[in-house]
Amino acid sequence: MGVRAGDDTWGVIMTTTDERVGNWGRWGADDERGALNLITADVVRDAAHATRTGRVYPLALPIQREGVPILEYRGAPQRLTLTSHADPDMYAMYGAAEGVGANEDVLVLASHSITHMDALCHVFAEHQIYNGYDAKGFTSHNGAARCGIEKTGAFAGRAVLLDVAAHAGVHWLEPGTPIDGDLLEACRAAQGVEVRAGDVLLIRTGWLDRFATLASPADVGFAQPGLTLAAVPFVRDHDIAAVGSDNAAIEVIPFDQNIFLGVHIELLVKLGVTLIEHLQLSPLAADRCYESLFVAAPLPVTGATGSPVNPVCIG
């Protein structure tokens, strides 16, 4: 357990049916970080050499009520005023001079709102989350007993951008366009970039660029370009630590082979690969910055299934 098998499958915990399950057990029976374990101190040190210009690329969309992709059931983010200049008596009681005070907010938003990171507890299949933990360990009051976003934690590493849209010769891929492993490999080869173990793979589909041209966010529809199940071996065989994309789900919609969240199940549940969605990748692509230092830190909310993030790449 926890060693590489003799074939092309990583060593894993054996289930009661003797079926191998992705990376389960590879980093121990108690592991809750999955493929992020591939980002060792040496990998981070080497990733620092990916910087060339020192330009910082913020990848997050603004957190606001309108003009950004928001799923209706998650609700729009709310910024509510807690204190302002309209509350002078509050500050006077602390000895503040006239005209002195503070503005403060209350923020209300879904953990998977706009640009966000999925925790390994986010998706379950066959009643299990990553590493074989029981999905019933998640409760309404306490959240995830295992694999919450606080276990993901902050990380930094080498990012590789594959600009699939540009490789296809378009500004954006049309909704429903499938991206398989062969397309990822062709894009990688054309860009002349190497993919290494422990990398953060960033995939530009152009979905956000298309979204920006729509007269109304409601016009975006549910379909989107993204990874198919045939892209999973590319991620697995290159030992990718995390995958980020500019679309809403990483995977293609309609779902490949009509399997709901099929790619999430393969990457998040089976391989323990952290997923980051709604990344602004066009500035990186415009500069042809295909290799960079990637830094991300979710809010360490105990038991949360995900977190809004503002990752940066330093090119």
Order of alpha helices (4+ residues) and beta strands (2+ residues): alpha-beta-beta-alpha-beta-beta-beta-beta-alpha-beta-alpha-beta-alpha-beta-alpha-beta-alpha-beta-beta-alpha-beta-beta-beta
